[in-house]
Each structure stands twice: as C-alpha cells, then as structure tokens.
Amino acid sequence: MHVFVTGGTGLIGSAVLAELLGNGHTVLALARSDASARAAEAAGAEPLRGALRDLDVLRAGAARADGVIHLAFANDFSSADALANAITEESAALAAIGEELVGSDRPFVAASGTPLVPGRPSTESDPLPTDGPVGGRGRAVTAVLGLASRGVRSTAVRLPRTVHNQGAGGFAGLLTDIARRTGVSGYPGDGAQRWPAVHALDAAVLFRLALERAEAGTSWHAVADEGDAVRDIAAVIGRRLGLPVESVPTQTYGPLGPVFAADQPSSGAHTRRALGWEPKHPGLLDDLENVRP
C-alpha cells in the first residue's frame, strides 16, 4: 500500500515510517522543512514538501495514496491561544484530507487521545471529549469517523498521555522539560492521578494494523500502561536529574493544567483482542531511566 503520512519525522512518526516500510508499504511523507525532507528520504520515504496548513498539498498527497495516516500536530502548549490555533489548524487539515478520500473506500487513520472517564479506565467505546481545552480535537476526529458513512475506511488510534521512546516524549517529556527549567520535578496535587502510556515502537505497530485491518468507524487504544501515578513518574525524573520531587501548582502547566491534574487511566484490552496487538517494549517508568541529567 502507498501511504501518505503527516507528521512522519517526529518521535511517533519516525517509528510509524519504519514500521510501514519494514512491512512492505511505501510512504509519501509530508515534510515542512528541508531537514524533515532529508529525514524522510533517509528513512526510505518520499518527501512531499508542505505544512499542515497547506490544504492543497494535503489533498494532493491523499490523492496519490492508497491510504492516509495523520499524526501531525503543532504541539504548542505555551498558551491557551496557541493550543486553540494548533487544534484549528489540525481540524482544517483533517477535513481537507477526508473530503479527498470520500467515496474511495481507502483507509484514513487519525491520531487522537484517550478520553477521560471519571471513576474508571476509559475504553474504546467511550466517546472523545468535545469540550474543554482539547475538545476541538475530539470534534475533528469524531468528524473523521463519521466519514465511514461516506465511503472512507476511517479509524482513530487513540494515543495515551505519554508516547515515549528512550525517556523522551509525551506528557512525561513535558514534566522532564519543566523540571529542567524550574529545578523541581513537580506533579500537580497529590500526584495520585494516573496517566496511561505506550512506547512509540508499539504505537507504530498499532497504526499499521489499523491501516491494514480496522473496519470503518472504529476507534483503538494504543495503551500499554493503563495508568502510572504522576508522582511515580516525577520521582523517576527527579532521581535521574538529581532534583527534588514536589507538588507544584496546577498553573505551572499552563493551558494543560486541568488535563495534567486529572486522573485519566485507560484500557487497551479490546484493541489487543480484536487486532492482535501486543506491546513488547519497555513501560514508561522503565523507559524514563534513559533520561539524562
């Protein structure tokens, strides 16, 4: 299958490219810079120059492909406005790609996040949130799944709060960055809230399986660790960096503060049974041992 991939040179995307190419697919990778284009070529993919805001480029990439995997996101969490702008940009990109695929029966796999369900781990049958700081992403991915009724084999791979590799990535990576900047390995509240996690190499396998096998309109959970306590995550980071581990104000985390403070475990049991997906790489707490001072 010739696959158009957005975000193909990031932490998750580079793993997805390797997984696709290693399993007989060819890849057309969106590249927003010369450096990204070189990285895509070095991995064995064909680069397509353009950014997520270049809707005509996205349509052209989708038109050339047998299927699409969308991973790109601005990841600007510096302010509420920056986050809102990133979500608006992504929503327009998903709509443009989806319209190009209507009536083709081609697969369209969109990345999203696992939802928060009070009192229990979320499952694949729970709806994505459509309000709150990241509600716009939920609305956009829900619209992608709705394309199943218009001749698109659209699916969503829901990523947990931390997708990691060699101690980097995801919300745990943000905790590490903030710890380095502030001199404290912090956690909001009492730190008992739980975050799910998955290794990037395991997540990449699930994206491939969804592309190849998933039925239209379905959602899947790339969850290996159902929920690690945030204070345990902070403790490993603090030990690796030689910093004190303390509770810090929720405001420390900017627009993501309410998300960071929430207990949000998630289950991937159905995904494992239905698609035969089995994570094999280190869990988050073990992987954080790779954080360097």
C-alpha positions as CSV (number, residue, x, y, z in Angstrom):
1,M,0.0,0.0,0.0
2,H,1.3,3.5,-0.8
3,V,0.6,5.5,2.4
4,F,0.5,9.3,2.8
5,V,1.8,10.2,6.3
6,T,1.6,13.5,8.0
7,G,4.0,14.1,10.9
8,G,6.2,11.3,9.7
9,T,9.5,12.5,11.2
10,G,8.6,13.2,14.8
11,L,9.0,10.8,17.7
12,I,5.9,8.8,16.8
13,G,6.0,9.4,13.0
14,S,9.6,8.1,12.6
15,A,8.5,4.9,14.3
16,V,5.4,4.6,12.0
17,L,7.5,5.2,8.9
18,A,9.9,2.4,9.9
19,E,7.0,0.1,10.7
20,L,5.3,0.7,7.4
21,L,8.4,0.4,5.3
22,G,9.5,-2.7,7.2
23,N,6.2,-4.4,6.3
24,G,6.1,-3.9,2.6
25,H,4.4,-0.5,2.3
26,T,5.7,2.6,0.6
27,V,5.4,6.0,2.1
28,L,4.8,9.6,1.0
29,A,5.7,11.8,4.0
30,L,4.7,15.4,4.5
31,A,7.8,17.4,5.2
32,R,7.6,21.0,6.4
33,S,11.3,21.7,6.2
34,D,14.4,20.7,4.4
35,A,15.6,18.9,7.5
36,S,12.3,16.9,7.6
37,A,12.6,16.1,3.9
38,R,16.1,14.8,4.4
39,A,15.0,12.7,7.4
40,A,12.1,11.2,5.4
41,E,14.4,10.3,2.5
42,A,17.0,8.8,4.8
43,A,14.2,6.6,6.3
44,G,13.2,5.4,2.8
45,A,10.1,7.5,2.2
46,E,9.4,10.1,-0.5
47,P,9.0,13.6,1.0
48,L,6.2,15.9,0.0
49,R,7.1,19.5,0.9
50,G,4.4,21.3,2.8
51,A,2.9,22.1,6.2
52,L,-0.3,21.1,7.9
53,R,-1.8,24.5,6.9
54,D,-1.2,23.8,3.2
55,L,-4.5,22.2,2.4
56,D,-3.9,21.8,-1.3
57,V,-0.7,19.9,-0.6
58,L,-2.6,17.7,1.8
59,R,-5.3,17.0,-0.8
60,A,-2.6,16.2,-3.4
61,G,-0.9,13.8,-1.0
62,A,-4.1,12.0,-0.2
63,A,-5.0,11.8,-3.9
64,R,-1.7,10.0,-4.6
65,A,-2.1,7.4,-1.8
66,D,-3.9,4.1,-1.2
67,G,-4.3,5.2,2.5
68,V,-3.5,8.0,4.9
69,I,-2.1,8.1,8.4
70,H,-2.4,11.5,10.2
71,L,0.0,12.2,13.0
72,A,1.0,15.9,12.7
73,F,0.1,18.4,15.4
74,A,1.8,21.7,16.3
75,N,2.3,20.7,19.9
76,D,2.4,24.3,21.0
77,F,1.2,24.3,24.6
78,S,2.6,27.7,25.6
79,S,-0.8,29.4,25.9
80,A,-4.5,28.7,25.5
81,D,-4.5,30.7,22.2
82,A,-1.5,28.7,20.8
83,L,-3.2,25.4,21.7
84,A,-6.5,26.6,20.1
85,N,-4.7,27.6,17.0
86,A,-3.0,24.2,16.7
87,I,-6.3,22.5,17.1
88,T,-7.9,24.8,14.4
89,E,-5.1,24.0,12.0
90,E,-5.4,20.3,12.5
91,S,-9.2,20.3,12.2
92,A,-8.9,22.0,8.8
93,A,-6.3,19.5,7.7
94,L,-8.4,16.5,8.7
95,A,-11.4,17.9,6.9
96,A,-9.4,18.5,3.7
97,I,-7.9,15.0,3.7
98,G,-11.2,13.4,4.4
99,E,-13.0,15.2,1.6
100,E,-10.4,14.0,-0.8
101,L,-11.0,10.4,0.3
102,V,-14.8,10.4,0.2
103,G,-16.2,7.5,-1.9
104,S,-12.8,5.8,-2.3
105,D,-13.0,3.1,0.4
106,R,-9.4,3.9,1.3
107,P,-8.2,3.8,4.9
108,F,-7.8,7.0,6.8
109,V,-6.2,6.6,10.3
110,A,-6.3,9.7,12.5
111,A,-4.4,10.1,15.8
112,S,-6.3,11.3,18.8
113,G,-6.1,11.0,22.6
114,T,-7.7,8.5,25.0
115,P,-10.7,10.1,26.8
116,L,-11.1,10.8,30.5
117,V,-13.9,8.8,32.1
118,P,-14.5,9.6,35.8
119,G,-14.1,6.6,38.1
120,R,-12.7,4.0,35.7
121,P,-10.3,3.5,32.8
122,S,-11.6,4.7,29.5
123,T,-12.3,2.1,26.8
124,E,-12.5,2.2,23.0
125,S,-16.3,2.5,23.2
126,D,-16.2,5.8,25.2
127,P,-16.7,9.0,23.1
128,L,-14.0,11.6,22.8
129,P,-14.5,14.8,24.7
130,T,-15.9,17.6,22.6
131,D,-15.5,20.4,25.2
132,G,-12.6,21.6,27.4
133,P,-9.1,22.6,26.4
134,V,-8.8,19.8,23.8
135,G,-12.4,19.4,22.8
136,G,-11.8,20.7,19.3
137,R,-9.6,17.7,18.6
138,G,-12.4,15.4,19.8
139,R,-14.8,17.1,17.4
140,A,-12.4,16.9,14.5
141,V,-11.7,13.2,15.0
142,T,-15.3,12.4,15.5
143,A,-16.0,14.0,12.1
144,V,-13.3,11.8,10.6
145,L,-15.0,8.7,12.0
146,G,-18.3,10.0,10.5
147,L,-16.7,9.6,7.1
148,A,-17.4,5.9,7.4
149,S,-20.8,6.6,6.0
150,R,-19.4,8.4,3.0
151,G,-17.1,5.7,1.7
152,V,-14.0,6.2,3.7
153,R,-12.5,3.4,5.9
154,S,-11.8,5.9,8.6
155,T,-10.5,4.9,12.0
156,A,-8.9,6.6,15.1
157,V,-5.9,5.4,17.0
158,R,-6.2,7.0,20.4
159,L,-2.8,7.7,22.0
160,P,-2.3,7.9,25.7
161,R,-0.9,10.9,27.6
162,T,2.6,9.8,27.1
163,V,4.1,8.1,24.0
164,H,7.7,7.6,24.8
165,N,11.0,6.4,23.4
166,Q,14.3,6.5,25.3
167,G,12.8,8.6,28.0
168,A,11.5,11.3,25.7
169,G,8.1,12.2,24.5
170,G,4.5,13.0,25.7
171,F,3.3,14.5,28.9
172,A,6.2,12.8,30.8
173,G,8.6,14.5,28.5
174,L,6.9,17.8,29.3
175,L,7.4,17.1,33.0
176,T,11.1,16.5,32.3
177,D,11.4,19.7,30.4
178,I,9.7,21.7,33.1
179,A,11.8,20.0,35.8
180,R,15.0,21.1,34.0
181,R,13.7,24.6,33.6
182,T,12.4,25.1,37.2
183,G,14.8,22.9,39.2
184,V,11.9,20.9,40.7
185,S,10.5,17.6,39.4
186,G,6.9,18.5,40.0
187,Y,3.4,17.0,39.9
188,P,0.0,18.6,40.4
189,G,-2.0,17.9,43.5
190,D,-1.1,14.8,45.4
191,G,0.3,13.1,42.3
192,A,-2.0,10.1,42.7
193,Q,-3.7,10.8,39.3
194,R,-2.8,8.2,36.7
195,W,-1.6,8.6,33.1
196,P,-1.6,5.9,30.5
197,A,1.4,5.4,28.3
198,V,2.8,3.4,25.4
199,H,6.2,3.0,23.8
200,A,6.4,4.7,20.3
201,L,7.5,1.5,18.7
202,D,4.5,-0.4,20.0
203,A,2.2,2.5,19.0
204,A,3.6,2.3,15.4
205,V,2.6,-1.3,15.1
206,L,-1.0,-0.4,16.0
207,F,-1.1,2.4,13.4
208,R,-0.1,-0.2,10.8
209,L,-2.6,-2.7,12.0
210,A,-5.4,-0.1,11.9
211,L,-4.4,0.9,8.4
212,E,-4.4,-2.8,7.2
213,R,-7.3,-4.3,9.1
214,A,-9.6,-1.9,11.0
215,E,-13.2,-1.6,10.0
216,A,-14.6,1.8,9.1
217,G,-15.8,4.0,12.0
218,T,-13.8,2.2,14.7
219,S,-11.5,3.5,17.5
220,W,-8.5,1.8,19.0
221,H,-6.5,2.4,22.2
222,A,-2.7,2.4,21.9
223,V,-2.4,1.7,25.7
224,A,0.4,-0.4,27.2
225,D,0.5,1.0,30.7
226,E,-3.1,1.5,31.9
227,G,-2.1,4.2,34.4
228,D,1.1,5.3,36.1
229,A,0.8,7.6,39.1
230,V,2.2,11.0,38.1
231,R,4.1,11.3,41.4
232,D,5.9,8.0,40.4
233,I,6.7,9.5,37.0
234,A,8.0,12.6,38.7
235,A,10.0,10.6,41.1
236,V,12.0,8.8,38.4
237,I,12.6,12.1,36.6
238,G,13.7,13.7,39.8
239,R,16.1,10.9,40.6
240,R,17.6,10.9,37.1
241,L,18.0,14.7,37.1
242,G,19.1,15.0,40.7
243,L,16.2,17.3,41.6
244,P,13.7,17.5,44.4
245,V,10.3,15.9,43.8
246,E,7.4,18.1,45.0
247,S,3.8,19.0,44.4
248,V,3.5,22.2,42.3
249,P,0.6,24.5,41.4
250,T,-1.5,23.4,38.5
251,Q,-0.8,26.7,36.8
252,T,2.7,25.5,36.3
253,Y,1.4,23.6,33.3
254,G,-0.3,26.4,31.6
255,P,-3.4,25.5,29.4
256,L,-2.8,21.8,30.1
257,G,-3.0,22.3,33.9
258,P,-6.6,20.8,34.2
259,V,-5.6,17.9,32.0
260,F,-2.4,17.2,34.0
261,A,-4.3,17.3,37.2
262,A,-7.0,14.7,36.1
263,D,-7.0,11.0,36.8
264,Q,-7.3,9.5,33.4
265,P,-6.3,5.8,33.2
266,S,-7.2,3.9,30.0
267,S,-7.6,0.4,28.8
268,G,-6.5,-1.2,25.5
269,A,-7.9,-4.6,26.2
270,H,-10.3,-4.6,23.3
271,T,-7.6,-3.4,20.9
272,R,-5.4,-6.3,21.9
273,R,-8.1,-8.9,21.5
274,A,-9.6,-7.6,18.2
275,L,-6.4,-6.6,16.3
276,G,-3.9,-9.0,18.0
277,W,-1.8,-6.0,19.1
278,E,0.7,-6.9,21.9
279,P,3.1,-4.2,23.3
280,K,6.6,-5.6,23.6
281,H,8.8,-2.6,24.5
282,P,9.6,-1.1,28.0
283,G,6.9,0.6,30.0
284,L,7.1,4.3,30.9
285,L,8.8,4.1,34.3
286,D,11.5,1.8,32.9
287,D,12.0,3.9,29.8
288,L,12.4,7.0,31.9
289,E,15.6,5.5,33.3
290,N,17.0,6.8,30.0
291,V,16.5,10.4,31.0
292,R,20.0,12.1,31.1
293,P,20.9,14.7,33.7
